[in-house]
Amino acid sequence: MKLSAYLSTCLLGITSTLAVVLSSSIASALTPEEIDAVASQTTVVIGNGLAKGQIESGEDARGFNTGSGVIIGREDNIYYVLTALHVVNGKNQDYRIRTWDGEVYPARDRHTKKPNILKLGSFKIGQPIKGLDLAIIKFQSNKEYHIASVKSSEYLKPEDALFASGWPEPEDDSAYRVRVFKDGLLSLIASEPSLDGGYSLLYTNETSTGMSGGPVFDQDGWVVGIHAQGRANVSAGKYCIDPQVSINNSCGIQTIHFLTTVEAEELRNRTSLNQEPVDPSTIADGIENKERADVIENIYEDFTVDFVESGIRSYPSGTCWSLLLGDNFCNQ
């Protein structure tokens, strides 16, 4: 074979290989609509249980604050939800998780009545968070729920597309709620996470109160972060990482910092953590059920609990209890 013909053959082979690689890379990215469908199935609302008559027609909603979370794992009939620590840090609160289908589950063990909340940091009102602003909650259900796919965020770079999902609280305390899905770009990745919460992601996505704890997805539908705070209020001292950059950016915690914790490793050992690519059935079900999943007609009604029958008052919800590592482990 002549040298020119040989070189042409090699060049053609290299070009074909690059085309396949580029094609695969492009094909792996999901559309925003598909990522939204995944978010619709896996994003949950987290709030405290309400006593009957505590809130009448939404007129008195004081003390009822909700946050968001995302289902990241399952073990038999136990589901694991990742959220922000400050969403579930209230004392003597009976936290509940509302899934896409309108079911509301207690964040407590059915037998011991102890809270199923594992804190990855510690937080006292008026003081900075120590450690990660993250918590893992578990709830029990015999129903089948889709699990979001979690991936280490170490590959992220500025200008990457990111998508935030969550349940914002309306300013008028309306009982009617709608899940939102906000697109944006990654603005900054801090070289080291902040000591007061582990924040290291700044992104342009517009977020609102109530979205804290919700998932941040990349363009392939992987959860790569947990949303923690909206745009900065520098004058009030409320900002993540750099105060000036935070003025125009929301912030969150990267999954790489979660995945390196002992708690995440324990979930992996139990094969409970979903680190597989997005299941096509999650997208299909999300699209089919999206209209139903993304609207709550009356959130106060959903979270109203009969405390007498449930026996919630029989245990102190501020008790430290580890759902993963046993009663001797306490990370407050």
C-alpha positions as CSV (number, residue, x, y, z in Angstrom):
1,M,0.0,0.0,0.0
2,K,1.3,3.5,-0.9
3,L,2.1,5.8,2.0
4,S,-0.6,8.3,0.9
5,A,-3.3,5.6,0.8
6,Y,-2.2,4.3,4.2
7,L,-2.4,7.7,5.7
8,S,-5.8,8.3,4.2
9,T,-7.0,5.0,5.7
10,C,-5.7,5.9,9.1
11,L,-7.2,9.4,8.9
12,L,-10.6,7.9,7.9
13,G,-10.4,5.5,10.9
14,I,-9.6,8.3,13.3
15,T,-12.3,10.5,11.9
16,S,-14.9,7.7,12.2
17,T,-13.8,7.0,15.8
18,L,-14.1,10.6,16.7
19,A,-17.6,10.8,15.1
20,V,-18.7,7.8,17.2
21,V,-17.3,9.3,20.4
22,L,-18.9,12.7,19.7
23,S,-22.2,11.1,18.7
24,S,-22.2,9.0,21.9
25,S,-21.5,12.1,24.0
26,I,-24.3,14.1,22.4
27,A,-26.7,11.2,22.7
28,S,-26.0,10.8,26.4
29,A,-27.3,14.3,27.2
30,L,-31.0,14.5,28.0
31,T,-33.3,17.2,27.0
32,P,-34.4,19.7,29.6
33,E,-37.9,18.2,29.4
34,E,-36.5,14.7,30.1
35,I,-34.5,15.9,33.1
36,D,-37.6,17.8,34.4
37,A,-39.5,14.5,34.1
38,V,-36.8,12.8,36.3
39,A,-37.0,15.6,38.8
40,S,-40.8,15.4,38.9
41,Q,-40.7,11.8,40.0
42,T,-37.8,12.1,42.5
43,T,-38.2,15.5,44.1
44,V,-40.1,15.5,47.4
45,V,-41.6,18.1,49.8
46,I,-40.4,18.0,53.4
47,G,-42.4,19.7,56.2
48,N,-43.5,19.3,59.8
49,G,-46.8,17.6,60.7
50,L,-49.7,19.9,61.5
51,A,-52.3,19.3,64.2
52,K,-55.9,19.3,63.1
53,G,-57.3,22.8,63.1
54,Q,-53.8,24.4,63.4
55,I,-54.2,26.0,60.0
56,E,-57.6,26.9,58.8
57,S,-57.8,27.6,55.0
58,G,-54.3,28.7,54.9
59,E,-55.1,31.9,57.0
60,D,-52.5,31.1,59.7
61,A,-49.5,29.4,58.3
62,R,-47.0,30.7,60.8
63,G,-44.5,28.0,61.9
64,F,-45.1,25.8,58.9
65,N,-42.0,25.9,56.7
66,T,-41.3,23.4,53.9
67,G,-38.2,22.4,52.1
68,S,-37.4,20.0,49.3
69,G,-35.4,16.8,49.0
70,V,-34.6,14.1,46.5
71,I,-34.9,10.3,46.7
72,I,-31.4,8.8,46.2
73,G,-31.6,5.2,47.4
74,R,-33.7,2.3,48.4
75,E,-33.3,-0.9,50.5
76,D,-36.3,-3.2,50.4
77,N,-39.2,-0.9,51.5
78,I,-37.0,1.8,53.0
79,Y,-36.3,4.9,50.9
80,Y,-33.5,7.4,51.5
81,V,-33.9,11.1,50.8
82,L,-31.1,13.6,50.7
83,T,-31.8,17.2,51.7
84,A,-30.3,20.2,53.4
85,L,-29.6,20.1,57.1
86,H,-31.3,23.4,57.8
87,V,-34.6,22.0,56.3
88,V,-34.9,19.4,59.1
89,N,-33.1,21.0,62.0
90,G,-36.1,22.2,64.0
91,K,-36.6,20.9,67.5
92,N,-39.6,18.8,68.5
93,Q,-40.8,18.6,64.9
94,D,-42.6,15.7,63.3
95,Y,-41.1,15.8,59.9
96,R,-42.9,14.3,56.9
97,I,-42.0,13.5,53.3
98,R,-44.5,14.0,50.5
99,T,-43.8,12.0,47.3
100,W,-45.0,12.9,43.8
101,D,-48.2,10.8,44.1
102,G,-49.5,12.8,47.1
103,E,-48.6,10.2,49.7
104,V,-47.1,11.7,52.9
105,Y,-44.8,9.6,55.0
106,P,-43.4,10.1,58.6
107,A,-39.7,10.5,58.9
108,R,-39.6,8.2,61.9
109,D,-39.3,4.5,62.7
110,R,-42.6,2.7,62.8
111,H,-41.5,0.6,65.8
112,T,-39.3,2.7,67.9
113,K,-41.0,6.0,67.0
114,K,-37.5,7.6,66.8
115,P,-36.8,10.1,64.0
116,N,-35.1,8.7,60.9
117,I,-32.9,11.8,60.3
118,L,-29.2,11.5,60.1
119,K,-27.4,14.9,60.2
120,L,-24.1,15.3,58.3
121,G,-23.4,18.6,60.1
122,S,-24.5,20.5,63.2
123,F,-26.6,23.7,63.3
124,K,-27.9,26.0,65.9
125,I,-30.1,29.0,65.1
126,G,-28.1,32.1,64.8
127,Q,-24.8,30.3,64.4
128,P,-22.9,29.0,61.3
129,I,-23.4,25.4,60.3
130,K,-20.5,23.1,61.2
131,G,-19.8,20.5,58.6
132,L,-22.1,19.8,55.7
133,D,-25.5,21.4,55.3
134,L,-26.9,18.0,54.5
135,A,-29.1,15.4,56.1
136,I,-30.4,11.9,55.1
137,I,-34.0,11.0,55.9
138,K,-35.6,7.6,55.4
139,F,-39.2,6.6,55.1
140,Q,-40.9,3.3,54.7
141,S,-43.4,2.5,51.9
142,N,-44.5,-0.6,50.0
143,K,-45.1,1.5,46.9
144,E,-42.6,1.7,44.0
145,Y,-40.8,5.1,43.7
146,H,-38.2,6.0,41.2
147,I,-34.7,6.8,42.5
148,A,-32.6,9.7,41.3
149,S,-29.1,8.9,40.0
150,V,-26.2,10.3,42.0
151,K,-22.8,11.0,40.5
152,S,-19.7,12.7,41.8
153,S,-19.5,16.3,40.7
154,E,-15.8,16.4,40.3
155,Y,-16.0,16.7,36.5
156,L,-18.1,19.9,36.6
157,K,-16.7,23.1,35.1
158,P,-17.9,26.7,34.8
159,E,-20.6,27.3,32.2
160,D,-21.9,23.8,32.5
161,A,-25.7,23.6,32.3
162,L,-27.4,22.9,35.6
163,F,-31.0,22.4,36.6
164,A,-32.6,22.9,40.0
165,S,-35.8,21.4,41.2
166,G,-37.9,22.2,44.2
167,W,-41.1,23.3,45.9
168,P,-41.1,27.1,46.6
169,E,-43.2,28.6,49.3
170,P,-45.6,31.3,47.9
171,E,-45.3,34.7,49.5
172,D,-49.0,34.7,50.5
173,D,-48.7,31.3,52.3
174,S,-51.2,29.8,49.8
175,A,-52.1,26.1,50.3
176,Y,-51.7,25.7,46.6
177,R,-48.1,24.8,45.6
178,V,-46.4,24.1,42.3
179,R,-43.0,22.5,41.8
180,V,-40.5,24.5,39.7
181,F,-37.7,23.5,37.5
182,K,-35.1,26.2,36.9
183,D,-32.3,26.0,34.3
184,G,-29.0,27.9,34.6
185,L,-25.2,27.8,34.3
186,L,-22.5,26.9,36.8
187,S,-20.7,30.1,37.7
188,L,-18.1,29.1,40.2
189,I,-16.6,26.0,41.8
190,A,-14.8,26.7,45.0
191,S,-11.5,24.8,45.4
192,E,-12.4,24.0,49.0
193,P,-15.9,23.8,50.5
194,S,-16.9,26.4,53.0
195,L,-16.5,25.4,56.6
196,D,-20.0,26.7,57.5
197,G,-22.1,24.3,55.3
198,G,-19.8,22.8,52.7
199,Y,-21.0,25.1,50.0
200,S,-18.8,25.1,46.8
201,L,-21.2,25.5,43.9
202,L,-22.5,28.9,42.6
203,Y,-25.0,28.8,39.8
204,T,-27.2,31.3,37.9
205,N,-30.5,29.3,38.5
206,E,-33.2,31.5,40.1
207,T,-34.4,29.8,43.2
208,S,-36.9,30.6,46.0
209,T,-37.5,29.8,49.6
210,G,-38.7,26.3,49.9
211,M,-36.4,24.9,47.3
212,S,-33.6,24.3,49.8
213,G,-32.6,20.7,49.9
214,G,-33.8,20.1,46.4
215,P,-31.7,18.4,43.7
216,V,-29.4,20.1,41.2
217,F,-29.0,18.0,38.0
218,D,-26.4,18.1,35.2
219,Q,-27.3,17.8,31.5
220,D,-27.4,14.0,31.7
221,G,-29.9,13.9,34.5
222,W,-27.4,13.0,37.3
223,V,-27.8,14.7,40.7
224,V,-24.6,16.6,41.2
225,G,-25.6,18.9,44.0
226,I,-28.1,19.9,46.7
227,H,-29.5,23.4,46.6
228,A,-28.9,25.3,49.8
229,Q,-29.4,29.1,49.4
230,G,-30.8,31.6,47.0
231,R,-29.0,34.8,45.8
232,A,-27.1,36.6,48.5
233,N,-28.3,39.4,50.8
234,V,-24.9,40.8,51.6
235,S,-26.2,43.5,53.8
236,A,-27.8,40.9,56.1
237,G,-24.6,38.7,56.0
238,K,-26.4,36.0,54.1
239,Y,-24.3,34.6,51.3
240,C,-22.4,31.5,50.2
241,I,-18.6,31.6,49.5
242,D,-17.8,34.9,47.8
243,P,-20.3,37.7,48.8
244,Q,-20.0,39.6,45.5
245,V,-20.3,36.6,43.3
246,S,-23.2,35.3,45.4
247,I,-25.3,38.4,44.7
248,N,-26.2,37.0,41.3
249,N,-26.0,33.3,42.1
250,S,-27.7,30.6,44.1
251,C,-25.5,28.1,45.9
252,G,-25.3,24.4,46.9
253,I,-23.2,21.5,48.1
254,Q,-21.5,19.3,45.5
255,T,-22.2,15.5,45.6
256,I,-18.4,14.8,45.7
257,H,-18.4,16.1,49.3
258,F,-21.5,13.9,50.1
259,L,-20.1,10.8,48.4
260,T,-16.9,10.9,50.4
261,T,-18.7,10.8,53.8
262,V,-19.0,7.7,56.0
263,E,-22.7,7.9,55.6
264,A,-22.6,7.7,51.8
265,E,-20.2,4.8,52.0
266,E,-22.5,2.9,54.3
267,L,-25.3,3.4,51.7
268,R,-23.1,2.1,49.0
269,N,-22.1,-0.9,51.1
270,R,-25.8,-1.7,51.5
271,T,-26.3,-1.2,47.7
272,S,-28.9,1.4,48.6
273,L,-27.5,4.4,46.8
274,N,-28.4,4.7,43.1
275,Q,-25.3,5.4,41.1
276,E,-26.6,4.0,37.8
277,P,-27.5,6.1,34.8
278,V,-31.0,7.5,34.5
279,D,-33.6,4.7,34.0
280,P,-35.7,5.4,30.8
281,S,-38.8,4.4,32.8
282,T,-38.2,7.2,35.2
283,I,-38.4,9.7,32.3
284,A,-41.5,7.9,30.8
285,D,-43.4,7.9,34.1
286,G,-42.3,11.5,34.8
287,I,-43.7,12.7,31.5
288,E,-47.0,10.7,31.8
289,N,-47.7,11.8,35.4
290,K,-46.1,15.3,35.4
291,E,-49.3,17.3,35.5
292,R,-50.5,15.4,38.6
293,A,-47.0,15.3,40.2
294,D,-46.2,19.0,40.0
295,V,-49.2,20.4,41.7
296,I,-50.4,20.3,45.4
297,E,-53.9,21.5,45.8
298,N,-53.8,21.9,49.6
299,I,-50.4,21.4,51.3
300,Y,-51.9,22.1,54.7
301,E,-54.4,19.3,54.3
302,D,-51.7,16.9,53.1
303,F,-49.5,17.5,56.2
304,T,-52.3,17.5,58.8
305,V,-51.7,14.6,61.2
306,D,-53.8,13.0,64.0
307,F,-51.1,13.1,66.7
308,V,-53.2,11.2,69.2
309,E,-53.6,8.2,66.9
310,S,-50.1,8.3,65.5
311,G,-48.4,8.3,68.9
312,I,-46.0,11.0,67.7
313,R,-46.0,12.7,71.1
314,S,-44.5,9.5,72.7
315,Y,-40.9,10.4,71.7
316,P,-38.8,13.6,71.6
317,S,-38.1,14.4,68.0
318,G,-34.9,16.1,68.9
319,T,-33.4,12.8,69.8
320,C,-30.2,11.8,68.0
321,W,-30.5,8.5,66.2
322,S,-28.5,7.1,63.3
323,L,-30.5,5.2,60.7
324,L,-27.2,3.8,59.3
325,L,-24.6,3.4,61.9
326,G,-26.4,2.4,65.1
327,D,-27.4,4.1,68.3
328,N,-23.8,4.9,69.3
329,F,-23.2,7.2,66.4
330,C,-24.5,10.8,66.9
331,N,-23.5,13.7,64.6
332,Q,-25.4,16.7,65.7
